[in-house]
């Protein structure tokens, strides 16, 4: 591998598979329902696929073997972990204090201000045209820097004395099929810009103080800390509810004007409306080829070169829900629980009661769905 980065190794592996297959970019793009320029960017290393399923289907079309596809997946996970941030490390602290973002990890994006309850002003769609909407505060789901809690209430490690032997990154603005998502925004349509591309969703939502509407996808990449020695086993995933409120009455802004795809990644499905939500393993698949993707399973033994990618697809219809994830782990006689949240705050996903708006490209305006 030499001095090549995981992203460069990933691109080289894709390129070798493509060249070995003898298929042209045009033939592959037709079967993958994407552009030839996009495939060329993936194989040249100019871009990294937002979701591995795209690369896996490309590998399958090129006749990759199972070991080759597993190797390609490892490279993608490592490259994806380096996409926007350096993996965070937990900082130990006294049991009674709230978790905090490690000081050595600079924030990648603007952080949201503390959440405030919506004011009493009536929503814009029920007011006279001259009225203006007072912008309330909403919880922002940024790409999370995670914090740790150990079993028994300590921050990390046995009795809170040692940090958990894990490194991780997260993405909390993953869009279904790379194009489909909805945000709640407490603003009038003329004050909301056009939808961003998926890669810019975090910045767009940060500027609007947006909240995930009805669904949110969180992806977590975990690796064992270098020099750990003993394997680190991720044993189980738990969903915790911090608070429930009535659904936000804000308008819903759709990020697409009709979006679909044949690839459905395997994930943990989460019903946030349940009294005690569980992380249910859900198989995925490729409708175009009939291939099935096995449901995610725990426990899983981590290694420095054997990362684990966990995808959680959470839904809320009846409430505005603050929630977070806990992962149980053990290593060399030690055990603990890793709390995964949004920069020290829970993730936030809300049901909807307001109007749904779509962006009309010809006019550049938001129109009722």
C-alpha positions in Angstrom: 0.0 0.0 0.0 3.0 2.3 0.6 2.1 5.9 1.4 -1.2 5.8 -0.4 -4.3 6.9 1.5 -7.3 4.7 1.9 -9.2 6.8 -0.6 -6.4 6.3 -3.1 -6.3 2.6 -2.5 -10.1 2.4 -2.8 -9.9 4.2 -6.2 -7.1 2.0 -7.4 -9.1 -1.2 -6.4 -12.2 0.1 -8.3 -10.0 1.0 -11.3 -8.4 -2.5 -11.4 -11.8 -4.2 -11.2 -13.2 -2.0 -14.0 -10.1 -2.6 -16.3 -10.2 -6.4 -15.6 -13.9 -6.6 -16.5 -13.3 -5.1 -20.0 -16.5 -3.0 -19.6 -16.5 0.6 -20.6 -17.6 3.5 -18.4 -20.6 4.0 -20.6 -21.8 0.3 -20.3 -21.3 0.4 -16.5 -23.1 3.8 -16.1 -26.1 2.5 -18.0 -26.5 -0.5 -15.7 -25.8 1.5 -12.6 -28.1 4.4 -13.6 -25.5 7.0 -13.1 -23.3 9.2 -15.3 -20.0 8.1 -16.9 -18.3 11.2 -15.4 -19.4 10.1 -11.9 -17.9 6.6 -12.3 -14.7 8.1 -13.8 -14.4 10.3 -10.7 -14.8 7.3 -8.4 -12.2 5.3 -10.3 -9.7 8.2 -10.5 -10.0 9.1 -6.9 -11.5 12.5 -7.6 -14.6 11.6 -5.5 -15.7 9.0 -3.0 -19.2 7.5 -3.2 -21.5 8.8 -0.5 -22.7 5.2 0.2 -20.8 2.0 -0.2 -23.7 0.2 -1.9 -22.9 2.1 -5.1 -19.3 0.8 -5.1 -20.4 -2.7 -4.2 -22.8 -2.9 -7.1 -20.1 -1.6 -9.4 -17.7 -4.3 -8.1 -20.4 -6.9 -8.6 -20.9 -5.9 -12.2 -17.2 -6.1 -12.8 -17.1 -9.7 -11.5 -15.4 -9.1 -8.1 -15.1 -12.1 -5.8 -16.4 -12.0 -2.2 -12.9 -11.5 -0.7 -12.4 -8.6 -3.2 -15.7 -7.0 -2.3 -14.9 -7.3 1.5 -11.5 -5.7 0.9 -13.1 -2.9 -1.1 -15.6 -2.4 1.7 -12.8 -2.0 4.3 -11.1 0.5 2.1 -14.3 2.5 1.6 -15.0 2.6 5.4 -11.5 3.8 6.1 -11.7 6.4 3.4 -15.1 7.5 4.5 -13.9 7.9 8.0 -11.3 10.4 6.8 -13.7 12.2 4.5 -14.5 15.2 6.7 -12.9 14.8 10.1 -10.2 13.1 12.1 -11.6 10.2 14.2 -12.5 11.5 17.6 -11.2 10.0 20.9 -13.1 10.0 24.1 -11.9 12.1 27.0 -12.4 10.6 30.5 -14.1 12.6 33.2 -15.8 12.4 36.5 -19.0 10.3 36.5 -21.4 13.0 37.5 -20.5 15.5 34.7 -22.0 15.6 31.2 -19.9 14.2 28.4 -17.9 16.7 26.3 -16.3 16.8 22.9 -12.6 16.0 23.1 -10.5 19.2 23.0 -8.1 17.9 20.4 -10.9 17.5 17.7 -11.8 20.8 16.1 -15.5 21.1 15.0 -15.9 20.5 11.3 -18.9 22.7 10.9 -20.7 25.6 12.6 -22.4 24.5 15.8 -26.0 25.2 16.7 -27.0 27.4 19.5 -28.8 25.9 22.5 -32.4 24.8 21.7 -35.2 27.0 22.7 -38.9 26.3 22.7 -40.9 27.7 19.7 -42.4 31.1 20.5 -46.1 31.8 20.6 -46.3 33.5 17.2 -48.6 31.8 14.8 -47.0 30.0 11.8 -46.6 31.9 8.6 -49.1 29.9 6.6 -51.9 31.0 9.1 -51.0 34.7 9.2 -51.7 37.7 7.1 -49.2 38.2 4.2 -47.5 41.2 6.0 -46.7 39.1 9.1 -43.1 37.8 9.5 -42.2 34.6 11.2 -40.1 34.8 14.3 -37.4 32.3 13.9 -37.3 29.9 16.9 -34.4 27.7 17.7 -34.3 24.0 16.6 -31.8 21.3 17.4 -29.3 20.9 14.6 -28.0 17.4 13.7 -24.4 18.0 12.7 -21.9 15.3 11.8 -21.5 14.1 15.4 -18.4 14.1 17.5 -19.2 11.3 19.9 -18.8 11.0 23.7 -18.5 8.0 25.9 -20.1 6.6 29.0 -19.0 3.3 30.6 -21.2 0.8 32.3 -22.2 1.8 35.9 -22.3 5.6 35.1 -18.6 6.2 34.5 -17.4 8.1 31.4 -15.2 5.3 30.0 -13.4 2.1 30.9 -13.7 0.1 34.1 -14.7 2.3 37.0 -14.2 5.3 34.8 -10.4 5.2 35.0 -9.5 4.5 31.4 -10.9 5.6 28.1 -12.6 3.1 25.8 -10.2 1.7 23.2 -12.2 3.0 20.3 -11.9 5.6 17.6 -14.9 6.7 15.5 -16.5 9.2 13.1 -20.2 9.7 12.4 -22.4 11.2 9.7 -25.9 12.3 10.7 -27.0 13.9 7.5 -27.1 10.8 5.3 -29.9 11.0 2.7 -31.8 8.0 1.5 -30.5 7.1 -2.0 -28.3 10.1 -1.8 -31.1 12.5 -2.7 -34.2 12.0 -0.6 -34.6 13.8 2.7 -36.9 16.3 4.5 -36.1 19.1 6.9 -38.3 21.1 9.2 -37.3 24.8 9.0 -38.9 27.6 11.0 -38.8 30.1 8.2 -41.0 31.4 5.4 -40.4 29.9 1.9 -38.9 33.1 0.4 -36.3 33.0 3.2 -35.2 29.4 2.5 -32.7 28.8 -0.3 -32.8 26.0 -2.9 -32.0 22.5 -1.6 -28.3 21.7 -1.5 -26.6 18.6 -2.9 -26.3 15.8 -0.3 -22.6 16.6 0.5 -23.6 20.1 1.6 -26.6 19.2 3.6 -24.9 19.8 7.0 -24.0 23.3 6.2 -27.4 24.1 4.7 -29.2 22.8 7.7 -26.8 24.5 10.1 -27.6 27.9 8.6 -31.4 27.2 8.8 -31.3 25.5 12.3 -33.2 22.7 10.6 -34.5 19.5 12.2 -34.8 16.1 10.5 -38.4 15.6 9.5 -39.9 12.2 10.1 -36.7 10.3 9.4 -33.0 10.5 10.1 -30.0 8.3 9.1 -27.0 8.1 11.3 -23.8 6.3 10.1 -21.1 5.4 12.6 -17.6 4.1 11.7 -15.8 2.4 14.6 -12.2 1.1 14.7 -10.1 -0.2 17.5 -7.6 2.3 18.9 -4.0 1.5 17.7 -2.0 -0.4 20.2 -5.0 -1.8 22.0 -3.7 -5.3 21.9 -6.8 -7.3 22.9 -9.7 -7.3 20.4 -12.4 -4.8 21.0 -15.8 -6.4 20.6 -18.9 -4.3 20.0 -21.6 -6.4 21.6 -25.0 -4.6 21.3 -26.7 -1.4 20.2 -29.3 0.4 22.3 -31.6 3.4 21.6 -32.2 5.8 24.4 -34.9 8.5 24.5 -33.9 11.7 26.2 -37.1 13.7 25.7 -40.4 13.6 23.8 -42.5 16.6 22.8 -45.4 17.3 20.4 -44.4 17.3 16.7 -43.0 20.6 15.5 -45.6 22.7 13.5 -43.0 24.1 11.2 -43.2 23.7 7.4 -41.4 20.7 5.8 -38.9 21.4 3.0 -38.3 18.5 0.7 -34.8 18.1 -0.6 -35.9 16.3 -3.8 -38.6 16.6 -6.5 -39.0 12.9 -6.8 -36.2 10.6 -5.7 -35.8 6.8 -5.9 -33.2 4.1 -6.2 -32.8 0.4 -6.3 -30.2 0.1 -3.6 -31.3 -0.3 0.0 -28.3 -0.6 2.4 -28.7 -3.0 5.4 -29.3 -1.0 8.6 -30.7 -1.0 12.0 -34.3 0.3 11.9 -35.5 2.4 14.8 -39.1 3.3 15.6 -38.8 6.5 17.8 -42.6 6.4 18.5 -42.3 3.2 20.5 -42.2 3.5 24.3 -38.8 1.7 24.3 -37.3 1.9 20.8 -35.1 -1.0 19.7 -32.5 -1.2 17.0 -33.9 -3.9 14.7 -31.5 -5.4 12.1 -33.0 -4.9 8.6 -31.6 -6.6 5.5 -31.0 -4.6 2.4 -30.9 -5.4 -1.3 -30.5 -4.3 -4.9 -33.8 -4.3 -6.7 -32.1 -4.0 -10.0 -30.1 -7.3 -9.6 -32.1 -9.1 -7.0 -29.0 -9.3 -4.7 -29.7 -9.3 -1.0 -27.6 -7.6 1.6 -27.5 -9.4 5.0 -28.9 -7.6 8.0 -26.2 -6.1 10.3 -25.3 -8.4 13.2 -23.6 -7.8 16.6 -21.3 -8.8 18.3 -18.4 -7.7 16.0 -14.7 -7.8 16.7 -12.9 -4.6 15.7 -9.4 -4.2 14.5 -7.3 -1.3 13.3 -7.7 -2.7 9.7 -11.2 -4.2 10.4 -13.6 -1.2 10.9 -17.3 -1.5 11.6 -19.8 0.6 9.8 -23.2 0.8 11.6 -26.2 2.5 9.9 -29.3 3.6 12.0 -32.5 4.6 10.2 -34.7 6.3 12.7 -38.3 7.4 12.1 -40.7 9.6 14.2 -44.3 10.4 13.3 -46.1 11.3 16.6 -43.6 13.4 18.4 -40.5 15.6 18.5 -37.9 13.2 19.9 -34.5 13.7 21.4 -32.5 10.4 21.2 -29.1 8.9 21.3 -27.3 5.6 20.7 -25.4 3.4 23.2 -23.0 0.7 22.1 -21.8 -2.0 24.6 -18.2 -3.1 24.2 -15.6 -5.3 25.9 -11.9 -5.7 25.5 -9.3 -7.7 27.5 -11.5 -8.0 30.6 -12.7 -4.4 30.4 -16.2 -3.4 29.4 -18.2 -0.3 28.9 -20.9 1.6 27.0 -20.2 4.1 24.3 -22.7 6.9 24.1 -23.2 8.4 20.6 -24.9 11.7 20.4 -24.7 15.0 18.5 -21.8 17.0 19.9 -23.0 16.6 23.5 -26.7 16.9 22.6 -29.1 14.1 21.6 -30.0 13.6 18.0 -33.4 15.1 17.1 -36.1 13.9 14.8 -39.6 15.2 14.7 -42.9 14.2 13.2 -44.7 16.8 11.1 -48.0 18.7 11.1 -47.2 21.7 8.8 -47.3 22.0 5.1 -44.9 20.2 2.8 -43.0 22.3 0.2 -41.0 21.3 -2.9 -38.6 23.4 -4.8 -39.7 24.3 -8.3 -36.6 24.5 -10.5 -38.0 26.7 -13.3 -39.2 29.4 -11.0 -36.7 28.9 -8.1 -39.6 29.0 -5.6 -40.9 26.7 -2.9 -44.4 25.5 -3.8 -46.9 23.3 -1.9 -46.4 19.6 -2.5 
